[in-house]
Amino acid sequence: MTQQDIIGLILVYLIIAASIGIAVTLEHRGSKADVRKLLHIGVGFFVFVWWMFSENWLMLVFFTVPVALILFLGMIGFKPISESKLGHIANDKGHSTGLFLYAVSITALVAFFWDHWTAATIGVVAMTWGDGFGSIIGKRYGKHRIINGKSLEGSLGVFAATAVMTAMIVLFYGFLISSGYYPGGDATANVPLWVLAPVAGVCASIIEAICPGEYDNIVMPLAVAGVMVLLGL
């Protein structure tokens, strides 16, 4: 394990801790905000540091698998976790299965998309920012129902958030690669960015609309990442 791996690991857990802390604080203050989705989005900031890991097994052993295990124990009712603040947010504020699958999908991306890291990252932002902002916008402004109780406004939120974050990720990774910080990366697709970003947004919004609530957390990131690989990332 290199010094950069250690720094990356520390930053990842700081992002998770900060996201949980903000969610718990808002919950304690009785905020009307969707704290579960804010946690969903906040944890997604780890995509700006997970490129720092030199080997995918480091992420699996020290990050994704432990987090998935904790969420699994909370899902099945292991009291130290299920009765904690995190367990309350996971079990009482939405689908506990969905939060567990959130971690499972990240684990799968780390395990199987190591050679397509930009594509994997776009899959993650579709699940975190795309689904998160889509839910927040849909609950607040959704008036026109389409399928499965989802709103047109929410689906547009998924599309917009995913497309914008896709563009940001490609530009960010391009900067890292050109500056020599991430020499092994590839952020160049077979299509221009103005095509790539909307395609990611369309894929994410369709999957979010047709997929049952808790299962979009695994179908969406893997499907979007797969489409990005087909487009050359």
Contacts in CASP RR format, 6 or more apart in sequence:
PFRMAT RR
TARGET T0000
AUTHOR 0000-0000-0000
METHOD contacts of the structure
MODEL  1
MTQQDIIGLILVYLIIAASIGIAVTLEHRGSKADVRKLLHIGVGFFVFVW
WMFSENWLMLVFFTVPVALILFLGMIGFKPISESKLGHIANDKGHSTGLF
LYAVSITALVAFFWDHWTAATIGVVAMTWGDGFGSIIGKRYGKHRIINGK
SLEGSLGVFAATAVMTAMIVLFYGFLISSGYYPGGDATANVPLWVLAPVA
GVCASIIEAICPGEYDNIVMPLAVAGVMVLLGL
1 58 0 8 1.000
2 54 0 8 1.000
4 52 0 8 1.000
4 53 0 8 1.000
4 54 0 8 1.000
5 52 0 8 1.000
5 53 0 8 1.000
5 54 0 8 1.000
5 55 0 8 1.000
5 58 0 8 1.000
7 52 0 8 1.000
8 49 0 8 1.000
8 50 0 8 1.000
8 52 0 8 1.000
8 53 0 8 1.000
9 53 0 8 1.000
9 58 0 8 1.000
9 62 0 8 1.000
9 63 0 8 1.000
11 46 0 8 1.000
11 49 0 8 1.000
11 52 0 8 1.000
12 46 0 8 1.000
12 49 0 8 1.000
12 50 0 8 1.000
12 63 0 8 1.000
13 63 0 8 1.000
15 42 0 8 1.000
15 43 0 8 1.000
15 44 0 8 1.000
15 45 0 8 1.000
15 46 0 8 1.000
15 49 0 8 1.000
16 43 0 8 1.000
16 46 0 8 1.000
16 67 0 8 1.000
18 42 0 8 1.000
19 38 0 8 1.000
19 39 0 8 1.000
19 42 0 8 1.000
19 43 0 8 1.000
19 44 0 8 1.000
19 45 0 8 1.000
20 39 0 8 1.000
20 85 0 8 1.000
20 86 0 8 1.000
22 38 0 8 1.000
22 39 0 8 1.000
22 42 0 8 1.000
23 35 0 8 1.000
23 36 0 8 1.000
23 38 0 8 1.000
23 39 0 8 1.000
23 89 0 8 1.000
24 85 0 8 1.000
24 86 0 8 1.000
24 89 0 8 1.000
26 33 0 8 1.000
26 35 0 8 1.000
26 38 0 8 1.000
27 35 0 8 1.000
27 85 0 8 1.000
27 88 0 8 1.000
27 89 0 8 1.000
34 93 0 8 1.000
34 135 0 8 1.000
34 136 0 8 1.000
34 139 0 8 1.000
35 89 0 8 1.000
35 93 0 8 1.000
36 89 0 8 1.000
36 90 0 8 1.000
36 93 0 8 1.000
36 94 0 8 1.000
36 99 0 8 1.000
37 132 0 8 1.000
37 135 0 8 1.000
37 136 0 8 1.000
39 89 0 8 1.000
40 102 0 8 1.000
40 128 0 8 1.000
40 131 0 8 1.000
40 132 0 8 1.000
41 128 0 8 1.000
41 129 0 8 1.000
41 132 0 8 1.000
41 133 0 8 1.000
42 128 0 8 1.000
43 128 0 8 1.000
44 124 0 8 1.000
44 125 0 8 1.000
44 128 0 8 1.000
44 129 0 8 1.000
47 121 0 8 1.000
47 124 0 8 1.000
47 125 0 8 1.000
47 128 0 8 1.000
47 169 0 8 1.000
48 172 0 8 1.000
50 59 0 8 1.000
50 121 0 8 1.000
51 117 0 8 1.000
51 121 0 8 1.000
51 173 0 8 1.000
51 176 0 8 1.000
51 182 0 8 1.000
51 185 0 8 1.000
53 59 0 8 1.000
56 110 0 8 1.000
56 111 0 8 1.000
56 114 0 8 1.000
59 110 0 8 1.000
60 107 0 8 1.000
60 110 0 8 1.000
60 111 0 8 1.000
63 110 0 8 1.000
64 103 0 8 1.000
64 106 0 8 1.000
64 107 0 8 1.000
64 110 0 8 1.000
65 107 0 8 1.000
67 103 0 8 1.000
67 106 0 8 1.000
68 100 0 8 1.000
68 103 0 8 1.000
68 104 0 8 1.000
68 107 0 8 1.000
70 81 0 8 1.000
71 90 0 8 1.000
71 96 0 8 1.000
71 99 0 8 1.000
71 100 0 8 1.000
71 102 0 8 1.000
71 103 0 8 1.000
72 100 0 8 1.000
73 81 0 8 1.000
73 82 0 8 1.000
74 81 0 8 1.000
74 82 0 8 1.000
74 87 0 8 1.000
74 90 0 8 1.000
74 91 0 8 1.000
74 96 0 8 1.000
75 82 0 8 1.000
75 90 0 8 1.000
75 91 0 8 1.000
75 96 0 8 1.000
75 97 0 8 1.000
75 99 0 8 1.000
75 100 0 8 1.000
81 87 0 8 1.000
82 91 0 8 1.000
87 96 0 8 1.000
90 96 0 8 1.000
90 99 0 8 1.000
95 213 0 8 1.000
95 214 0 8 1.000
97 214 0 8 1.000
98 213 0 8 1.000
98 214 0 8 1.000
98 215 0 8 1.000
98 217 0 8 1.000
99 217 0 8 1.000
101 214 0 8 1.000
101 215 0 8 1.000
101 217 0 8 1.000
101 218 0 8 1.000
102 127 0 8 1.000
102 217 0 8 1.000
104 218 0 8 1.000
105 127 0 8 1.000
105 217 0 8 1.000
105 218 0 8 1.000
105 220 0 8 1.000
105 221 0 8 1.000
105 222 0 8 1.000
106 124 0 8 1.000
106 221 0 8 1.000
108 218 0 8 1.000
108 222 0 8 1.000
109 120 0 8 1.000
109 123 0 8 1.000
109 124 0 8 1.000
109 221 0 8 1.000
109 222 0 8 1.000
109 225 0 8 1.000
110 120 0 8 1.000
113 119 0 8 1.000
113 120 0 8 1.000
113 225 0 8 1.000
113 226 0 8 1.000
113 229 0 8 1.000
114 120 0 8 1.000
116 186 0 8 1.000
116 225 0 8 1.000
116 226 0 8 1.000
116 228 0 8 1.000
116 229 0 8 1.000
116 233 0 8 1.000
117 173 0 8 1.000
117 185 0 8 1.000
117 186 0 8 1.000
118 169 0 8 1.000
118 170 0 8 1.000
118 173 0 8 1.000
118 185 0 8 1.000
118 186 0 8 1.000
118 187 0 8 1.000
118 228 0 8 1.000
118 233 0 8 1.000
119 225 0 8 1.000
119 226 0 8 1.000
119 228 0 8 1.000
119 229 0 8 1.000
119 232 0 8 1.000
119 233 0 8 1.000
120 225 0 8 1.000
121 169 0 8 1.000
121 173 0 8 1.000
122 165 0 8 1.000
122 166 0 8 1.000
122 169 0 8 1.000
122 170 0 8 1.000
122 200 0 8 1.000
122 224 0 8 1.000
122 225 0 8 1.000
122 228 0 8 1.000
122 233 0 8 1.000
123 200 0 8 1.000
123 220 0 8 1.000
123 221 0 8 1.000
123 222 0 8 1.000
123 224 0 8 1.000
123 225 0 8 1.000
123 228 0 8 1.000
124 221 0 8 1.000
125 162 0 8 1.000
125 165 0 8 1.000
125 166 0 8 1.000
125 169 0 8 1.000
126 158 0 8 1.000
126 162 0 8 1.000
126 165 0 8 1.000
126 166 0 8 1.000
126 200 0 8 1.000
126 201 0 8 1.000
126 203 0 8 1.000
126 204 0 8 1.000
126 220 0 8 1.000
126 221 0 8 1.000
126 224 0 8 1.000
127 216 0 8 1.000
127 217 0 8 1.000
127 220 0 8 1.000
127 221 0 8 1.000
127 224 0 8 1.000
129 161 0 8 1.000
129 162 0 8 1.000
129 165 0 8 1.000
130 157 0 8 1.000
130 158 0 8 1.000
130 161 0 8 1.000
130 162 0 8 1.000
130 165 0 8 1.000
130 201 0 8 1.000
130 204 0 8 1.000
130 208 0 8 1.000
131 158 0 8 1.000
131 204 0 8 1.000
131 208 0 8 1.000
131 216 0 8 1.000
131 217 0 8 1.000
131 220 0 8 1.000
132 158 0 8 1.000
132 161 0 8 1.000
133 157 0 8 1.000
133 158 0 8 1.000
133 160 0 8 1.000
133 161 0 8 1.000
134 154 0 8 1.000
134 155 0 8 1.000
134 157 0 8 1.000
134 158 0 8 1.000
134 161 0 8 1.000
134 208 0 8 1.000
135 154 0 8 1.000
137 153 0 8 1.000
137 154 0 8 1.000
137 156 0 8 1.000
137 157 0 8 1.000
138 151 0 8 1.000
138 153 0 8 1.000
138 154 0 8 1.000
138 157 0 8 1.000
141 151 0 8 1.000
141 153 0 8 1.000
141 154 0 8 1.000
142 151 0 8 1.000
142 152 0 8 1.000
142 153 0 8 1.000
142 154 0 8 1.000
143 151 0 8 1.000
143 153 0 8 1.000
144 151 0 8 1.000
144 152 0 8 1.000
144 153 0 8 1.000
145 151 0 8 1.000
145 152 0 8 1.000
146 152 0 8 1.000
146 155 0 8 1.000
146 209 0 8 1.000
147 209 0 8 1.000
147 210 0 8 1.000
148 209 0 8 1.000
148 210 0 8 1.000
148 212 0 8 1.000
150 208 0 8 1.000
150 209 0 8 1.000
155 205 0 8 1.000
155 208 0 8 1.000
155 209 0 8 1.000
156 205 0 8 1.000
157 205 0 8 1.000
158 201 0 8 1.000
158 204 0 8 1.000
158 205 0 8 1.000
158 208 0 8 1.000
158 209 0 8 1.000
159 198 0 8 1.000
159 201 0 8 1.000
159 202 0 8 1.000
159 204 0 8 1.000
159 205 0 8 1.000
160 201 0 8 1.000
162 200 0 8 1.000
162 201 0 8 1.000
162 204 0 8 1.000
162 205 0 8 1.000
162 224 0 8 1.000
163 197 0 8 1.000
163 198 0 8 1.000
163 200 0 8 1.000
163 201 0 8 1.000
164 197 0 8 1.000
166 196 0 8 1.000
166 197 0 8 1.000
166 200 0 8 1.000
166 201 0 8 1.000
167 193 0 8 1.000
167 197 0 8 1.000
170 187 0 8 1.000
170 189 0 8 1.000
170 193 0 8 1.000
170 196 0 8 1.000
170 197 0 8 1.000
171 193 0 8 1.000
173 182 0 8 1.000
173 185 0 8 1.000
173 187 0 8 1.000
174 187 0 8 1.000
176 182 0 8 1.000
176 185 0 8 1.000
177 183 0 8 1.000
177 184 0 8 1.000
177 185 0 8 1.000
177 186 0 8 1.000
177 187 0 8 1.000
186 233 0 8 1.000
187 233 0 8 1.000
188 232 0 8 1.000
188 233 0 8 1.000
189 196 0 8 1.000
189 228 0 8 1.000
189 231 0 8 1.000
189 232 0 8 1.000
189 233 0 8 1.000
190 231 0 8 1.000
190 232 0 8 1.000
191 199 0 8 1.000
191 231 0 8 1.000
191 232 0 8 1.000
196 228 0 8 1.000
196 231 0 8 1.000
196 233 0 8 1.000
199 227 0 8 1.000
199 231 0 8 1.000
200 224 0 8 1.000
200 227 0 8 1.000
200 228 0 8 1.000
201 224 0 8 1.000
203 223 0 8 1.000
203 224 0 8 1.000
203 227 0 8 1.000
204 220 0 8 1.000
204 224 0 8 1.000
207 216 0 8 1.000
207 219 0 8 1.000
207 220 0 8 1.000
207 223 0 8 1.000
207 224 0 8 1.000
208 216 0 8 1.000
208 220 0 8 1.000
211 219 0 8 1.000
211 220 0 8 1.000
END
